[in-house]
Amino acid sequence: MTRLSNRQYPMLREFASGRYMSYERARSFDQRPFRSMLVQEWIAYRPGSGFHITAKGKQAWEEFLSTEILRKSPWMPLTRYFDPTAYGLTAEKLSGIEKRLHIVKQHGAA
């Protein structure tokens, strides 16, 4: 799973459009995420053109954008760190919730 930090996300977003970035422009960004992208081979430098996103970078970006977060069984209880009874939610009030749920799958998802 691709995890992007609060600095990596905007940095990778700069490259996701597919445009090249000059050496001079690259120097204006925080170098921590920039270095990370080079080390992970998400970006590369092409002489005469500048820095660009690589196939690995595109894959990381797509994985980040398409990670599914919906539960397979949404009618199951929430995490044990949430006590519904503390908020007056009882089994009667919770019954039928699966009838009210409308799960939307992302385009192309099985």
N, C-alpha and C positions, 0 to 999 in steps of 0.2 A: 504494500500500500504506500502510495506517495504521500508524504507529509511535508507541507510547506510551512515555513515559519512566517511570522508577520512581516519579515523583510524579503523572504524568498518569493512569496506570492506576487507582490507588485513588481519584483524584478523579472520573474518569469513571464508575467503578463506583458511587460515591455517587449519581449521577444516573440510572444505567441502570435502576433500579427504576421510574422514572417519577414518583417523589414530588417534591414541591416542597421547596426549601430556603429558609429565611428569610434575610433580610439578616444578622441577628445570628449565625445558625449559620454562614453563609458566611465571616464574619470570623474564625472559629476555625480555618480551614484555611490552610495555606501558600498564599500568594497567587500564587506563580509558576505552578503548574499551573492555578489558577483563572483567572488572566489569560489564559493560553494558550487555555483552553477558550472564553472570551469572544471573543478575537481570531479564533479559527477558526470561531466561530459554532456551537460544539457545545452551548453552553448560552446561555440568554437570561433576561432578567428580565421577569416579568409583574407589574405593580403589583397589590397586593392578594393575590397568591399567593406570589410569590418567584421564585427561580431554578429553571429546569427544563431538561431535555435537549431539544434541538431534533431535527428530522428528520436534519440533518447529523450531530449527535452520535450518534443511534441508528445511523446508517449506519456511522460510524467504529467504534462498539462492536461491531456485528455483523461488520464486516470483520476486526476484531482477533480476535474469538473464532473465526471460521471460516477463517482463513488455513490453507491446506493445506501441510503440511511433508513429506509422503511423496514419495519419488522415483518417477519414472515407470519407471525401470529399476533396481530395487534390487540386481540381480546385478552391476552394473557396479562397478569399483573405487571405493574410498573416495577422498577428496580426496588429492591428491599430497603433502599435508603429513603423511600417515600412511603409514608404511612397514610393511606387514604382515609382511615377512620379519624385521624387527627383533624381533618377538614370536613368531617361530617359526610363523607362519601361512604355509603353502605352498599352491600351487595345488591339490594333492591334498586338503588339509584344507578348502580353500574350495570345492572342486567339490561340486555338489549343493546349494549353499546356497539356490538359487532354489526347490528342491523343498521346503525347510523353511520358507520365508517364507510367512507368511499375512498378506495385506494386507487391512485392514479400511477400507472407505470410509465417510466420514461420511454420516449419514442425509441423503438428498437430493442427494448428490454424483453426478455422472454417471460 
